[in-house]
Amino acid sequence: MDVHSVRQMMRTKSIYEIPMRVTFYARVSSEKDEQLNSLDNQISYYRNFIKKNANWEFVEGYIDEGLSGMSTKKRENFHNMISDAKAGLFDLVITKEITRFARNTLDSIQYTRDLLSYGVGVFFQNDNINTLDEDSELRLTIMSGIAQDELRKLSSRIKFGHQEAIKKNVVLGNSRIFGYRKDNKRLVIDEKEAEMVRELFELYATDQYSMKQIEEIFWNKGYRNNNGKRICHSTMSNTISNPKYKGYYVGNKVKIIDMFTKKQKFLPPEEWVMFKDETGEIVPAIVSEDLWEKANAVLRRRSHDVKNRQNLCNHPNLLTGKMYCTHCGKLYYRKDSKDRKGNVLSRWICSGKINNGTDSCPSFTIYEEEIKEVLTEVFKDTAEDARLIIEEYSNMYAEVLAKDTSSGELQKLKDRLDFLSKKKSKLLEYNIAGQINDRDFVEMNKQISDESAEVYSTIQEIEYEINSRTEYKQRIEEIRNILLKAENEASQNMIDSAFINRYIDKIYVTPIEEGTVEISVKIFSGQTVEKHLSNLRKRHKSIKNAEKTDENESSDDGIVDIGSTGHTFKKMIKAYEENNLK
């Protein structure tokens, strides 16, 4: 719909006399029966109101139930209406009042502007504001400001009510708290759930179980959350740290900092309102204070240990975020253990197998030292071939550049372009002096301009080609230097996180048969080197004695090449050539 044309028509006609496709938007702010009944009445009213107008074509309305007008973020059908307006499915939206549309002035103005840009007007019936009227935005701004101020007052009243409730020791917040149910603004122990809560505190206070282990124990015992799913370890951590379970009233933990988005800020403990419920009538204790303190001492110590480990670790684990299982697509995670002599053994296991059970993935555990061996082989065995190939390409391009005549051709073209520019200036002088008439001047000037454009285009092509060759030579030299450095570091067993990040893109592990995997190493060049790693369970036992083995000695417990590494680097160079020297 052309809004400008409609506004012209509305100077002599009412909105009801103009043919258009009309829909409606209805919303109630709660799911109470009387509110939903009001919604039914709204829907019935608008359907009849639109259909009885002979000039209007009815388009089915958009309805949101039980949602606040503070923000439009969660109103699904409201956003569907905006999308359909953009698609041009209707020309006018009728709604009850601004507060049904949005109580936030920003939302009101922005969405009505958006709808107008799509050629759609909004008629706020109770406020008698039609955005197709030329003065509608001023009126809408005033009315929306009033609605927003009302909302701010309501928010202040709610905050005051919360503070008064806290003073009266009324339990606020979520009524879904394990071990309790709410009754007349007080907590009452739910003995069925309280049994699980007590067991959680008892197990954790022993310092013998991790949260993950307790999560598994509870799952096997049949304990479930309110949705019938696992009680996750984060929920259990929050349960242990909650003073309510030792019989303490806690309030004022959260402050709403934005009334529109409902964004919350958790206040520091010193700002909480907390005291022991001596009567047991407001917040009865499920566990003793002594047990609560023991469990929380374990929780604090473990949290502190985790933070210290994170601070002491200057770099991530060797292969973090690099190694993938091809069977399930999941990353490998590292797990450390110690042998009888106290030596740390780092193993890498598919995270899919860890999270979903042993039977979920046929992948095998791989020791970190085995991966290091593979990476050493990748660079040591291929470096010499790569050097020869790079040398071959460098020499070839040196010969090409020696025979290249493009520099001389480029200079000739630049001279020609300069000549054409001077010729054009001279032509203009002749025209001004009356020696060439305007018609001839235009024709000759066009010929010179066309030739100049063609010469300039050729100059750009030659310059691009020369620059590409220079960049290519630099890239070849860069690859050579990187390979030499990688080979040197690998041969000196300098494979650390920095080495992995510099030279390795990704590592893909494919299980072949018991104890054998195919490892595909995608290196910095974008190409992939493939190796077979066999007898995994046997090989790790002799890794520390590997230096005693003769370099030329072969073994069934070794790493088998299944890719031609020389060709890998040849492909790498050719790929660069195809992509950059066309």
C-alpha positions as CSV (number, residue, x, y, z in Angstrom):
1,M,0.0,0.0,0.0
2,D,1.3,3.5,-0.9
3,V,1.1,5.4,2.4
4,H,1.4,8.8,0.7
5,S,-1.6,8.1,-1.6
6,V,-3.7,6.9,1.4
7,R,-2.9,10.1,3.3
8,Q,-4.0,12.1,0.3
9,M,-7.3,10.3,0.2
10,M,-7.8,10.7,4.0
11,R,-8.0,14.4,3.5
12,T,-11.4,14.0,2.0
13,K,-12.4,10.5,3.3
14,S,-12.4,8.5,6.5
15,I,-10.3,5.4,7.0
16,Y,-13.5,3.3,6.8
17,E,-14.1,4.5,3.2
18,I,-10.7,3.4,1.8
19,P,-10.5,-0.1,0.3
20,M,-7.7,-2.1,2.1
21,R,-6.8,-5.4,3.7
22,V,-7.3,-5.3,7.4
23,T,-6.1,-7.5,10.3
24,F,-5.9,-7.1,14.1
25,Y,-3.5,-7.8,17.0
26,A,-4.8,-8.9,20.4
27,R,-3.0,-9.7,23.6
28,V,-3.7,-10.3,27.3
29,S,-1.0,-10.0,30.0
30,S,-1.9,-13.1,32.1
31,E,-3.4,-16.5,31.7
32,K,-6.2,-16.0,34.2
33,D,-9.6,-17.2,33.1
34,E,-11.1,-13.7,33.1
35,Q,-8.2,-12.4,31.0
36,L,-8.5,-15.2,28.5
37,N,-12.3,-14.6,28.3
38,S,-11.4,-10.9,27.6
39,L,-9.1,-12.2,24.8
40,D,-12.0,-14.2,23.3
41,N,-14.2,-11.1,23.4
42,Q,-11.4,-9.0,21.7
43,I,-11.1,-11.6,18.9
44,S,-14.8,-11.8,18.3
45,Y,-15.2,-8.0,18.3
46,Y,-12.4,-7.3,15.8
47,R,-13.6,-10.0,13.4
48,N,-17.1,-8.6,13.3
49,F,-15.8,-5.0,13.3
50,I,-13.6,-5.6,10.2
51,K,-16.0,-7.9,8.3
52,K,-19.0,-5.5,8.5
53,N,-17.1,-2.8,6.6
54,A,-17.8,-3.4,2.9
55,N,-14.6,-1.5,1.9
56,W,-12.3,-3.8,3.9
57,E,-11.0,-7.3,3.2
58,F,-10.6,-9.3,6.4
59,V,-7.2,-10.9,7.1
60,E,-7.0,-13.4,10.1
61,G,-5.6,-11.7,13.2
62,Y,-2.5,-12.2,15.4
63,I,-2.9,-13.2,19.0
64,D,-0.5,-13.6,22.0
65,E,-1.7,-15.1,25.2
66,G,-0.4,-14.4,28.8
67,L,2.5,-12.2,27.8
68,S,3.6,-8.8,29.3
69,G,3.7,-5.7,27.2
70,M,7.0,-4.5,28.7
71,S,9.0,-5.9,25.9
72,T,8.2,-7.3,22.4
73,K,11.0,-9.9,22.5
74,K,8.9,-13.0,23.5
75,R,5.8,-12.2,21.6
76,E,5.9,-14.8,18.8
77,N,2.8,-13.8,16.9
78,F,3.6,-10.1,17.2
79,H,6.8,-10.8,15.3
80,N,4.9,-13.0,12.8
81,M,2.7,-10.0,12.2
82,I,5.7,-7.8,11.5
83,S,7.1,-10.4,9.1
84,D,3.8,-10.8,7.3
85,A,3.5,-7.0,7.0
86,K,6.9,-6.9,5.4
87,A,5.7,-9.5,2.9
88,G,2.7,-7.3,2.0
89,L,-0.1,-9.5,3.3
90,F,-2.2,-6.7,4.7
91,D,-2.5,-2.8,4.8
92,L,-3.8,-2.0,8.2
93,V,-3.6,-3.4,11.8
94,I,-6.2,-2.6,14.3
95,T,-5.4,-3.0,18.0
96,K,-7.1,-2.0,21.2
97,E,-4.6,0.5,22.6
98,I,-0.9,1.4,22.8
99,T,-0.4,-0.7,25.9
100,R,-1.6,-3.8,24.0
101,F,1.0,-3.1,21.3
102,A,4.0,-2.1,23.5
103,R,4.4,-0.2,26.8
104,N,8.0,0.8,25.8
105,T,8.0,4.1,23.9
106,L,11.0,2.9,21.8
107,D,9.2,-0.3,20.8
108,S,6.0,1.6,19.9
109,I,7.6,4.2,17.8
110,Q,10.1,1.8,16.1
111,Y,7.6,-0.9,15.2
112,T,5.0,1.6,13.9
113,R,7.7,3.2,11.8
114,D,8.8,-0.2,10.5
115,L,5.2,-1.0,9.6
116,L,4.8,2.3,7.8
117,S,7.9,1.6,5.8
118,Y,6.3,-1.6,4.7
119,G,3.2,0.3,3.7
120,V,1.1,-0.8,6.7
121,G,-0.7,1.5,9.1
122,V,-1.7,0.8,12.8
123,F,-5.0,2.0,14.2
124,F,-5.0,2.2,18.1
125,Q,-8.7,2.3,18.6
126,N,-9.1,3.3,22.2
127,D,-6.4,6.0,21.9
128,N,-7.9,7.2,18.6
129,I,-4.5,7.2,16.9
130,N,-4.2,6.1,13.3
131,T,-0.6,6.1,12.0
132,L,-1.8,6.8,8.5
133,D,-2.8,10.3,9.8
134,E,0.0,12.8,9.2
135,D,0.2,14.0,12.8
136,S,0.1,10.4,14.2
137,E,3.7,10.1,15.3
138,L,3.5,13.2,17.6
139,R,0.4,11.8,19.3
140,L,1.8,8.3,19.5
141,T,5.0,9.6,21.2
142,I,2.9,11.5,23.8
143,M,0.6,8.5,24.4
144,S,3.4,6.0,24.5
145,G,5.3,8.2,27.0
146,I,2.3,8.1,29.3
147,A,2.1,4.3,29.0
148,Q,5.8,4.0,29.8
149,D,5.5,6.2,32.8
150,E,2.6,4.1,34.1
151,L,4.8,1.0,33.7
152,R,7.7,2.7,35.6
153,K,5.3,3.4,38.4
154,L,4.0,-0.2,38.4
155,S,7.6,-1.5,38.5
156,S,8.4,0.8,41.5
157,R,5.2,-0.5,43.3
158,I,6.3,-4.1,42.6
159,K,9.9,-3.3,44.0
160,F,8.3,-1.7,47.1
161,G,6.1,-4.7,47.5
162,H,9.1,-7.0,47.3
163,Q,11.0,-5.1,50.0
164,E,7.9,-5.1,52.3
165,A,7.6,-8.8,51.7
166,I,11.2,-9.3,52.7
167,K,10.7,-7.3,55.9
168,K,7.7,-9.6,56.7
169,N,9.9,-12.7,56.1
170,V,7.8,-13.8,53.1
171,V,9.6,-16.3,50.9
172,L,9.9,-14.9,47.4
173,G,11.2,-16.3,44.2
174,N,10.9,-19.6,42.4
175,S,8.5,-22.1,44.0
176,R,10.3,-25.0,42.3
177,I,13.0,-25.6,44.9
178,F,14.1,-29.3,45.5
179,G,12.9,-30.6,48.8
180,Y,10.3,-27.9,49.4
181,R,6.9,-26.7,48.3
182,K,5.4,-23.3,48.9
183,D,2.4,-23.0,51.2
184,N,0.9,-19.6,52.1
185,K,4.2,-17.7,51.4
186,R,6.2,-20.2,53.6
187,L,8.3,-23.2,52.7
188,V,7.1,-26.7,53.7
189,I,9.4,-29.8,53.4
190,D,8.5,-32.2,50.7
191,E,9.8,-35.5,52.3
192,K,10.0,-37.4,49.1
193,E,12.4,-34.8,47.5
194,A,14.1,-34.0,50.8
195,E,15.4,-37.6,50.9
196,M,17.4,-36.9,47.8
197,V,18.6,-33.5,49.1
198,R,19.9,-35.1,52.3
199,E,21.7,-37.8,50.3
200,L,23.3,-35.1,48.1
201,F,24.8,-33.3,51.1
202,E,25.9,-36.5,52.8
203,L,27.7,-37.8,49.7
204,Y,29.4,-34.5,48.9
205,A,30.5,-33.8,52.4
206,T,32.6,-37.0,52.4
207,D,34.8,-35.4,49.7
208,Q,34.9,-38.8,48.0
209,Y,32.5,-38.0,45.1
210,S,32.5,-35.5,42.3
211,M,29.3,-33.7,41.2
212,K,29.4,-35.8,38.0
213,Q,29.6,-39.0,40.0
214,I,26.7,-38.0,42.2
215,E,24.7,-37.0,39.1
216,E,25.2,-40.6,37.8
217,I,24.3,-42.2,41.1
218,F,21.1,-40.2,41.3
219,W,20.2,-41.0,37.7
220,N,20.6,-44.7,38.4
221,K,18.5,-44.4,41.6
222,G,15.7,-42.9,39.6
223,Y,15.9,-39.3,40.8
224,R,14.7,-36.8,38.2
225,N,14.2,-33.1,37.9
226,N,10.7,-31.5,37.4
227,N,10.9,-32.2,33.7
228,G,11.7,-35.9,34.1
229,K,15.4,-35.4,33.1
230,R,18.8,-35.7,34.8
231,I,19.5,-33.5,37.8
232,C,22.6,-31.8,36.4
233,H,25.7,-31.1,38.5
234,S,25.2,-27.3,38.2
235,T,21.8,-27.7,39.9
236,M,23.4,-29.7,42.7
237,S,26.1,-27.1,43.2
238,N,23.4,-24.4,43.6
239,T,21.5,-26.7,46.0
240,I,24.6,-27.2,48.2
241,S,25.4,-23.5,48.4
242,N,21.8,-22.5,49.2
243,P,21.5,-21.5,52.9
244,K,17.7,-22.3,52.9
245,Y,18.6,-26.0,53.3
246,K,20.2,-25.3,56.7
247,G,17.1,-23.3,57.8
248,Y,18.1,-19.8,56.9
249,Y,15.8,-17.2,55.4
250,V,17.5,-15.5,52.4
251,G,16.1,-12.5,50.4
252,N,17.2,-9.6,48.3
253,K,19.7,-11.7,46.3
254,V,18.6,-10.3,42.9
255,K,17.9,-6.8,41.6
256,I,16.1,-6.1,38.3
257,I,18.2,-3.4,36.6
258,D,16.0,-3.1,33.4
259,M,12.2,-3.1,33.7
260,F,11.8,-3.7,30.0
261,T,14.2,-6.6,29.4
262,K,13.8,-7.9,33.0
263,K,17.6,-8.2,33.1
264,Q,18.8,-9.1,36.6
265,K,21.9,-8.5,38.6
266,F,22.9,-10.9,41.4
267,L,23.8,-8.8,44.5
268,P,26.9,-9.6,46.6
269,P,26.2,-11.7,49.8
270,E,26.8,-8.7,52.1
271,E,23.6,-7.1,50.6
272,W,21.4,-10.2,51.2
273,V,18.8,-10.3,53.9
274,M,19.7,-13.5,55.7
275,F,19.0,-14.9,59.2
276,K,18.4,-18.3,60.9
277,D,14.7,-19.3,61.1
278,E,14.7,-20.3,64.8
279,T,11.0,-21.3,64.6
280,G,11.3,-23.5,61.5
281,E,7.9,-22.1,60.3
282,I,9.2,-19.9,57.4
283,V,12.2,-21.9,56.1
284,P,12.5,-25.3,57.9
285,A,15.9,-27.0,57.7
286,I,16.4,-30.2,55.6
287,V,20.0,-30.7,56.7
288,S,21.9,-29.8,59.9
289,E,24.0,-26.7,59.9
290,D,27.1,-28.8,60.6
291,L,26.4,-31.0,57.5
292,W,25.7,-27.9,55.3
293,E,29.0,-26.3,56.4
294,K,31.0,-29.5,55.7
295,A,29.6,-29.8,52.2
296,N,30.2,-26.1,51.5
297,A,33.8,-26.4,52.7
298,V,34.4,-29.1,50.1
299,L,32.6,-27.0,47.4
300,R,34.7,-23.9,48.3
301,R,38.0,-25.8,48.3
302,R,37.3,-27.5,45.0
303,S,36.2,-24.2,43.4
304,H,39.4,-22.6,44.6
305,D,41.5,-25.5,43.3
306,V,39.9,-25.3,39.9
307,K,40.6,-21.5,39.7
308,N,44.2,-22.0,40.8
309,R,44.8,-24.7,38.1
310,Q,43.4,-22.4,35.5
311,N,45.6,-19.6,36.7
312,L,48.7,-21.8,36.8
313,C,48.2,-23.2,33.3
314,N,49.9,-20.9,30.9
315,H,48.6,-22.7,27.8
316,P,45.8,-25.1,26.9
317,N,46.2,-28.8,26.7
318,L,48.3,-29.9,23.7
319,L,45.5,-30.9,21.4
320,T,42.6,-28.9,22.8
321,G,40.1,-28.1,20.1
322,K,42.2,-29.8,17.4
323,M,41.4,-33.5,17.4
324,Y,38.1,-34.9,16.1
325,C,36.5,-38.3,16.0
326,T,35.2,-38.9,12.5
327,H,32.6,-41.4,13.7
328,C,30.5,-39.0,15.8
329,G,32.2,-35.7,14.9
330,K,33.0,-34.9,18.6
331,L,36.2,-33.4,19.9
332,Y,38.7,-35.6,21.8
333,Y,39.2,-34.7,25.5
334,R,42.3,-35.3,27.6
335,K,42.3,-37.4,30.7
336,D,45.4,-37.7,32.9
337,S,46.4,-40.6,35.2
338,K,49.6,-41.8,36.9
339,D,51.5,-45.0,36.5
340,R,53.1,-47.0,39.4
341,K,56.1,-44.7,39.3
342,G,54.1,-41.6,39.5
343,N,54.6,-40.6,35.9
344,V,51.7,-38.7,34.3
345,L,50.1,-40.4,31.4
346,S,47.9,-38.2,29.2
347,R,45.2,-40.0,27.1
348,W,42.8,-38.6,24.6
349,I,39.3,-40.0,24.4
350,C,36.4,-39.1,22.2
351,S,34.0,-36.8,24.1
352,G,31.0,-38.4,22.5
353,K,32.1,-41.7,24.1
354,I,32.6,-40.0,27.5
355,N,29.2,-38.3,27.5
356,N,27.1,-41.0,25.8
357,G,28.7,-44.2,27.0
358,T,31.3,-46.7,25.8
359,D,28.9,-48.4,23.3
360,S,28.0,-45.1,21.6
361,C,31.3,-44.8,19.6
362,P,33.8,-47.4,18.4
363,S,36.8,-45.0,18.8
364,F,39.9,-45.9,20.8
365,T,41.9,-44.2,23.5
366,I,45.1,-42.7,22.2
367,Y,48.1,-41.7,24.3
368,E,49.5,-38.2,23.8
369,E,53.0,-39.5,23.2
370,E,51.6,-41.6,20.3
371,I,50.1,-38.5,18.7
372,K,53.4,-36.7,19.1
373,E,55.1,-39.5,17.3
374,V,52.7,-39.2,14.4
375,L,53.2,-35.4,14.2
376,T,57.0,-35.8,14.3
377,E,56.8,-38.3,11.4
378,V,54.5,-36.0,9.4
379,F,57.1,-33.2,9.4
380,K,60.4,-35.2,9.5
381,D,59.5,-37.6,6.7
382,T,58.1,-35.0,4.4
383,A,60.4,-32.1,4.8
384,E,63.1,-33.3,2.3
385,D,60.6,-34.0,-0.4
386,A,59.0,-30.7,0.2
387,R,62.3,-28.9,0.0
388,L,63.1,-30.5,-3.4
389,I,59.6,-29.6,-4.8
390,I,59.8,-26.1,-3.6
391,E,63.3,-25.7,-5.0
392,E,62.0,-27.0,-8.3
393,Y,59.1,-24.5,-8.4
394,S,61.3,-21.7,-7.3
395,N,63.8,-22.4,-10.1
396,M,61.0,-22.8,-12.7
397,Y,59.5,-19.4,-11.8
398,A,62.9,-17.8,-11.7
399,E,63.3,-18.9,-15.4
400,V,59.8,-17.6,-16.2
401,L,60.6,-14.3,-14.7
402,A,63.9,-14.1,-16.5
403,K,62.2,-14.5,-19.9
404,D,59.3,-12.2,-18.9
405,T,58.8,-9.1,-21.1
406,S,55.8,-7.8,-19.3
407,S,57.8,-5.0,-17.6
408,G,58.8,-3.5,-21.0
409,E,55.3,-3.9,-22.3
410,L,53.9,-2.2,-19.2
411,Q,56.1,0.8,-19.7
412,K,55.0,1.1,-23.4
413,L,51.4,1.1,-22.3
414,K,52.0,3.8,-19.7
415,D,53.7,5.9,-22.3
416,R,50.7,5.4,-24.7
417,L,48.3,6.4,-21.9
418,D,50.3,9.6,-21.3
419,F,50.3,10.3,-25.1
420,L,46.5,9.9,-25.2
421,S,46.0,12.2,-22.3
422,K,48.0,14.9,-24.0
423,K,46.2,14.3,-27.3
424,K,42.9,14.8,-25.5
425,S,44.0,18.1,-24.0
426,K,45.2,19.3,-27.4
427,L,41.9,18.3,-29.0
428,L,40.1,20.5,-26.5
429,E,42.3,23.4,-27.3
430,Y,41.5,23.1,-31.0
431,N,37.8,23.0,-30.2
432,I,38.0,26.1,-28.1
433,A,40.0,27.9,-30.8
434,G,37.3,27.0,-33.4
435,Q,39.6,24.8,-35.4
436,I,37.4,21.7,-34.8
437,N,33.6,21.9,-34.7
438,D,31.7,20.5,-31.7
439,R,30.5,17.4,-33.6
440,D,34.0,16.3,-34.7
441,F,35.3,17.1,-31.2
442,V,32.7,14.8,-29.5
443,E,33.4,12.0,-31.9
444,M,37.3,12.3,-31.7
445,N,37.2,12.7,-27.9
446,K,35.1,9.5,-27.6
447,Q,37.6,7.6,-29.6
448,I,40.5,8.8,-27.5
449,S,38.5,8.0,-24.2
450,D,37.7,4.5,-25.4
451,E,41.3,3.7,-26.3
452,S,42.5,5.2,-23.0
453,A,40.1,3.0,-21.0
454,E,41.3,-0.1,-22.9
455,V,45.0,0.7,-22.3
456,Y,44.3,1.4,-18.6
457,S,42.5,-1.9,-18.3
458,T,45.5,-3.7,-19.8
459,I,47.9,-1.9,-17.5
460,Q,45.9,-3.1,-14.5
461,E,45.9,-6.7,-15.7
462,I,49.7,-6.7,-16.2
463,E,50.4,-5.0,-12.9
464,Y,48.1,-7.5,-11.1
465,E,50.0,-10.4,-12.8
466,I,53.4,-9.0,-11.8
467,N,52.2,-8.5,-8.2
468,S,50.8,-12.0,-8.1
469,R,54.1,-13.5,-9.2
470,T,55.9,-11.5,-6.5
471,E,53.5,-12.6,-3.9
472,Y,53.7,-16.2,-5.1
473,K,57.5,-16.2,-4.9
474,Q,57.2,-14.8,-1.3
475,R,54.6,-17.5,-0.4
476,I,56.9,-20.2,-1.7
477,E,59.8,-18.9,0.4
478,E,57.5,-18.6,3.4
479,I,56.4,-22.2,3.0
480,R,60.0,-23.3,2.7
481,N,61.0,-21.5,5.9
482,I,58.0,-22.7,7.9
483,L,58.7,-26.3,6.8
484,L,62.4,-26.1,7.8
485,K,61.4,-24.6,11.2
486,A,58.7,-27.2,11.7
487,E,61.1,-30.1,10.8
488,N,63.7,-28.7,13.2
489,E,61.2,-28.4,16.1
490,A,59.7,-31.8,15.4
491,S,63.2,-33.5,15.3
492,Q,64.1,-31.9,18.6
493,N,60.8,-33.1,20.1
494,M,59.6,-29.5,20.6
495,I,55.9,-30.4,19.9
496,D,54.0,-28.2,22.3
497,S,50.8,-26.2,22.2
498,A,52.6,-23.4,20.3
499,F,53.8,-25.9,17.7
500,I,50.3,-27.3,17.3
501,N,48.7,-23.9,16.8
502,R,51.4,-22.8,14.3
503,Y,51.4,-25.8,12.0
504,I,48.3,-28.0,12.7
505,D,44.8,-27.0,11.6
506,K,42.9,-30.2,12.6
507,I,43.5,-33.8,13.3
508,Y,40.9,-36.4,12.4
509,V,40.9,-39.9,14.0
510,T,39.1,-42.8,12.3
511,P,38.9,-46.2,14.1
512,I,39.8,-49.0,11.7
513,E,39.9,-52.2,13.8
514,E,40.8,-53.1,17.4
515,G,43.9,-51.0,18.3
516,T,44.3,-49.4,14.9
517,V,43.3,-46.0,13.8
518,E,43.8,-43.8,10.7
519,I,45.0,-40.3,11.6
520,S,44.6,-37.5,9.1
521,V,46.6,-34.4,9.9
522,K,45.5,-31.2,8.2
523,I,48.5,-29.0,8.3
524,F,48.9,-25.2,7.8
525,S,49.0,-25.5,4.0
526,G,45.4,-26.7,3.9
527,Q,46.5,-30.2,2.7
528,T,46.1,-33.5,4.7
529,V,48.7,-36.1,5.5
530,E,47.3,-39.5,6.5
531,K,49.0,-42.1,8.8
532,H,48.0,-45.4,10.2
533,L,48.7,-45.9,13.9
534,S,48.4,-49.5,15.0
535,N,48.7,-51.6,18.2
536,L,47.7,-48.7,20.4
537,R,47.5,-50.6,23.6
538,K,50.9,-52.2,23.1
539,R,52.7,-49.2,21.8
540,H,52.3,-46.9,24.7
541,K,54.2,-49.2,27.0
542,S,57.4,-48.9,25.0
543,I,57.2,-45.2,24.1
544,K,59.7,-44.2,26.7
545,N,62.2,-46.7,25.4
546,A,61.7,-45.5,21.8
547,E,65.1,-43.7,21.7
548,K,66.9,-47.0,22.3
549,T,65.5,-48.5,19.1
550,D,67.7,-48.2,16.0
551,E,66.4,-45.6,13.6
552,N,66.3,-48.0,10.7
553,E,64.7,-50.8,12.6
554,S,61.2,-51.6,11.4
555,S,58.3,-52.9,13.5
556,D,54.7,-53.9,13.2
557,D,54.0,-51.5,16.1
558,G,55.0,-48.4,14.0
559,I,53.4,-45.6,12.0
560,V,52.4,-46.5,8.5
561,D,52.3,-43.9,5.7
562,I,49.1,-44.1,3.6
563,G,49.6,-40.8,1.8
564,S,52.3,-39.5,-0.6
565,T,53.6,-36.5,1.3
566,G,55.7,-35.2,-1.6
567,H,52.6,-35.0,-3.7
568,T,50.9,-33.3,-0.8
569,F,53.1,-30.3,-1.1
570,K,53.0,-30.4,-4.9
571,K,49.2,-30.2,-4.6
572,M,49.6,-27.4,-2.1
573,I,51.6,-25.3,-4.5
574,K,49.4,-26.0,-7.4
575,A,46.3,-25.1,-5.4
576,Y,47.9,-21.8,-4.5
577,E,48.8,-21.3,-8.1
578,E,45.3,-22.0,-9.4
579,N,43.7,-19.8,-6.8
580,N,46.0,-16.8,-7.1
581,L,47.6,-16.8,-10.5
582,K,44.5,-17.0,-12.8
